[in-house]
Amino acid sequence: MTEAVTPAVELAARIRAVVEGALERPLDDWPADVSLTEFPSATYDSLMQLEVATRLEREFGLETGALDMSDVGSLEAVAARLAELGGPS
């Protein structure tokens, strides 16, 4: 039996894919609520956070500057901010 993909699962997958693309590393089973600064073998400094924010804004059709560093601290933080902005497009 195939499980239905919920909007929340689809959103999480899109966010994860964008972050993985920026990091150029798979996140595998990285917990959504754990800070990305703790991700091993990747530099998640302010420059990378800016890159992730920019890629997410593009992916979700947001205006430039809609996301800031605090919005991209974890996968969970990204999802919460997108919900505040009215959901993904």
Backbone bond lengths (Angstrom), bond angles and torsions (degrees), N, CA, C in turn:
res aa  C-N    CA-C-N  psi(-1)  N-CA   C-N-CA  omega(-1)  CA-C   N-CA-C  phi
1 M - - - 1.442 - - 1.529 109.08 -
2 T 1.302 117.39 132.61 1.453 122.96 -178.90 1.518 110.10 -91.12
3 E 1.340 115.94 131.64 1.457 120.35 178.05 1.518 109.72 -78.84
4 A 1.326 115.66 141.45 1.456 120.14 175.84 1.533 108.97 -72.75
5 V 1.309 115.82 142.64 1.457 120.71 177.93 1.526 107.48 -88.88
6 T 1.318 115.77 118.50 1.457 120.15 179.91 1.522 109.61 -82.90
7 P 1.332 117.22 159.28 1.464 119.06 177.16 1.531 112.51 -56.63
8 A 1.327 117.53 -36.52 1.472 120.37 179.91 1.531 111.01 -66.16
9 V 1.310 117.18 -39.53 1.468 120.97 178.71 1.526 109.99 -68.17
10 E 1.315 116.56 -41.56 1.459 120.74 178.36 1.532 110.54 -64.10
11 L 1.327 117.13 -42.59 1.460 121.66 178.04 1.524 110.39 -60.97
12 A 1.321 116.90 -47.65 1.463 121.25 -179.92 1.527 110.69 -59.59
13 A 1.328 117.22 -39.89 1.466 120.89 179.46 1.528 111.23 -66.66
14 R 1.329 117.14 -40.11 1.471 120.48 178.34 1.525 110.98 -65.12
15 I 1.328 116.41 -44.24 1.468 120.61 179.12 1.515 109.85 -61.31
16 R 1.327 116.48 -48.46 1.460 121.95 -179.12 1.530 110.74 -58.88
17 A 1.324 117.15 -42.08 1.470 121.04 -179.63 1.528 111.56 -63.83
18 V 1.326 117.19 -40.74 1.464 120.37 179.21 1.526 110.54 -65.27
19 V 1.331 116.67 -45.27 1.469 120.48 -179.40 1.525 109.99 -65.03
20 E 1.321 117.52 -42.52 1.466 120.38 177.41 1.527 111.12 -60.34
21 G 1.318 117.16 -39.63 1.462 121.20 178.54 1.520 111.58 -62.16
22 A 1.320 116.42 -41.39 1.463 120.11 179.47 1.530 111.15 -68.93
23 L 1.320 116.04 -42.55 1.467 120.62 -179.05 1.523 112.73 -75.40
24 E 1.330 115.89 -19.88 1.460 122.61 -173.69 1.520 111.45 57.30
25 R 1.321 115.19 36.19 1.471 122.95 178.34 1.520 108.08 -149.58
26 P 1.328 117.54 144.34 1.461 119.42 176.75 1.531 111.00 -73.49
27 L 1.306 115.75 143.78 1.465 120.45 176.43 1.526 111.46 -89.87
28 D 1.338 116.64 -11.57 1.462 122.59 -179.58 1.527 110.19 46.31
29 D 1.314 117.69 -117.42 1.467 121.31 -176.82 1.523 112.39 -101.68
30 W 1.321 117.52 32.01 1.464 121.53 -178.93 1.525 109.09 -58.43
31 P 1.350 117.88 125.98 1.471 120.58 -179.27 1.530 111.51 -63.70
32 A 1.304 116.07 136.44 1.464 121.56 -176.31 1.521 113.23 -63.49
33 D 1.334 117.04 -26.39 1.464 119.66 -175.44 1.533 113.84 -95.06
34 V 1.313 118.26 1.05 1.464 121.63 -179.33 1.532 108.91 -93.98
35 S 1.320 115.85 136.20 1.460 121.51 -179.15 1.521 111.39 -56.24
36 L 1.304 115.29 135.66 1.461 120.04 178.18 1.525 112.24 -70.01
37 T 1.320 118.12 -15.45 1.465 120.38 176.25 1.522 110.89 -66.62
38 E 1.325 117.46 -18.14 1.464 121.96 178.98 1.516 113.00 -90.06
39 F 1.330 117.34 -2.76 1.461 120.38 -178.12 1.527 109.89 -64.68
40 P 1.335 117.49 124.94 1.471 120.06 -178.37 1.534 111.90 -70.15
41 S 1.296 115.01 150.12 1.466 122.45 174.92 1.523 113.61 63.29
42 A 1.295 116.61 26.20 1.465 119.12 176.21 1.523 108.98 -146.80
43 T 1.289 115.09 145.68 1.452 119.98 177.32 1.513 107.82 -98.59
44 Y 1.325 115.92 108.49 1.460 120.16 179.19 1.524 107.78 -108.58
45 D 1.326 114.30 63.46 1.454 120.98 179.71 1.525 109.99 -89.23
46 S 1.322 117.16 -172.74 1.456 120.53 -176.01 1.529 112.46 -62.85
47 L 1.313 117.63 -34.03 1.458 120.69 178.13 1.531 110.82 -66.47
48 M 1.327 116.90 -42.30 1.461 120.65 178.26 1.533 110.50 -68.26
49 Q 1.320 117.12 -37.51 1.472 119.86 177.60 1.526 110.36 -61.98
50 L 1.314 117.10 -40.04 1.455 121.03 177.11 1.527 110.74 -63.86
51 E 1.322 116.28 -42.32 1.465 120.99 177.69 1.528 110.52 -61.41
52 V 1.327 117.13 -45.11 1.464 121.19 179.34 1.525 110.08 -62.80
53 A 1.331 117.56 -45.03 1.466 121.01 179.52 1.526 110.25 -59.09
54 T 1.323 116.86 -44.14 1.465 121.14 -179.47 1.520 111.05 -63.75
55 R 1.317 116.91 -44.71 1.472 120.32 179.03 1.524 111.67 -64.04
56 L 1.324 116.73 -39.76 1.466 120.13 178.81 1.527 110.89 -66.81
57 E 1.309 117.17 -40.34 1.473 120.11 177.61 1.527 110.36 -59.90
58 R 1.313 116.32 -42.64 1.464 120.80 177.85 1.527 111.12 -64.43
59 E 1.331 116.43 -47.79 1.463 121.64 -177.65 1.524 112.10 -59.85
60 F 1.310 116.68 -38.54 1.462 120.69 -174.26 1.531 113.45 -103.48
61 G 1.327 117.12 11.41 1.447 120.98 174.83 1.516 114.39 65.26
62 L 1.329 116.46 35.37 1.458 121.11 -179.65 1.513 110.14 -94.51
63 E 1.325 115.60 156.26 1.460 118.17 176.26 1.528 109.42 -73.06
64 T 1.304 115.57 154.27 1.457 121.63 178.94 1.524 109.36 -58.80
65 G 1.317 116.48 131.94 1.454 121.71 179.54 1.520 113.98 91.38
66 A 1.328 117.34 0.98 1.469 120.27 179.64 1.530 111.19 -67.17
67 L 1.333 116.29 -28.67 1.459 121.63 179.26 1.524 109.01 -113.82
68 D 1.327 115.42 143.22 1.459 118.68 174.51 1.525 109.18 -125.35
69 M 1.310 116.58 -175.96 1.468 122.00 -173.87 1.536 112.47 -56.54
70 S 1.318 117.18 -39.93 1.467 119.18 -178.34 1.526 111.54 -68.21
71 D 1.326 117.03 -21.68 1.463 120.91 -179.77 1.523 113.01 -79.17
72 V 1.314 117.24 -15.78 1.462 120.21 -175.34 1.526 112.17 -118.17
73 G 1.314 117.10 24.89 1.457 121.48 -179.96 1.515 113.29 -71.93
74 S 1.321 116.15 -30.01 1.462 121.56 178.48 1.520 108.29 -149.85
75 L 1.305 116.40 165.13 1.460 120.55 177.88 1.531 110.08 -62.52
76 E 1.316 116.13 -37.73 1.457 122.30 178.77 1.536 110.83 -64.46
77 A 1.326 117.12 -40.99 1.466 121.54 178.88 1.525 110.90 -63.03
78 V 1.313 117.52 -39.36 1.462 121.49 178.27 1.527 109.61 -62.46
79 A 1.321 116.82 -48.73 1.467 120.87 -179.25 1.530 111.08 -60.37
80 A 1.329 116.76 -41.08 1.463 120.59 179.46 1.524 110.90 -63.81
81 R 1.328 117.02 -43.50 1.468 120.16 -179.35 1.520 111.08 -66.75
82 L 1.334 117.58 -39.54 1.448 120.30 177.12 1.521 110.92 -61.83
83 A 1.324 116.77 -37.93 1.465 120.60 177.58 1.528 110.23 -64.52
84 E 1.332 117.13 -40.89 1.467 121.52 177.27 1.527 111.51 -61.81
85 L 1.316 116.01 -34.63 1.457 120.84 -178.61 1.525 112.76 -81.73
86 G 1.318 116.09 3.11 1.465 119.45 177.46 1.499 115.60 101.90
87 G 1.314 116.46 12.45 1.462 120.00 177.14 1.509 112.40 91.34
88 P 1.325 115.51 163.95 1.472 120.56 -178.66 1.509 111.62 -74.93
89 S 1.322 114.93 157.21 1.459 119.63 174.38 1.513 110.06 -109.93
